[in-house]
Amino acid sequence: MEQKKKGAIIMGCDIHIHTEILKNVNGTETWVNGDFYKRNPDYSHSEGEERYEKVSVFRGRDYRFFSILADVRSDGNNPYISQPKGLPKDVTASVEEESEFWGLDGHSHSYLNLDELKQYIEKYPTVECEGFISQDQADKLDQGISPNSWCGWTSDKSYVRRKWNTPNNSLENIISALEDRGHEMYVYDPKKIRIVFWFDN
């Protein structure tokens, strides 16, 4: 998918997320793959389809989410958790193999545990938004009602550029999904479940 902005073409950006769990394996704390898979209904009659497909803890394209995780596609309005750190040295073999499959198309590799995600929300409960909104929305914003839609740029002269704060719910779904995944695998320490991720354009 492409996005057009002011005459330029900006390629869309997607994220690839894997889950890893720190478990005791033969007396040693070891990171193991925590991804779940389900049978792919298209496998038997579609060429190039895998027998199983990953049940990801996150699906979609959310640039605010990307920017919080690793300063990717950031508008500069909000802090990020960390610059990309690369793959962890103790990454699981399956995730490393998947990363190698993406080769140079994959970029900004990093990893974060559930505790880091929770700490970010505690520290930054709101986020700053900036964009063009209609005059009616601007009037409501002056009354304390945040816009429910806006755009990064428009040629419509009736729209005005404004900034406002809104509750930071960008990590809500990923935190909930990781908590559920941890409980399903009997891991309750938020430092013992992490996401390993990278992006592609």
Buried (B, 14 or more C-beta within 10 A) or exposed (E): EEEEEEEEEEEEBBBBBBBBBBBEEEEEEBBEBBBBEEEBEEEEEEEEEEEEBBEBBBEEEBBBBBBBBBBBBBEEEBEBBBEBEEBBEEBBEEBBEBBEEBEEEBBBBBBBBBBBBBEBBEEBEEBBBEBBBBEEBBEBBEEEEBBEEBEEEBEEEEBEEBEBEEEBEBBEBBBEBBBEBBEEBEBEEBEBBBBBBBBBE
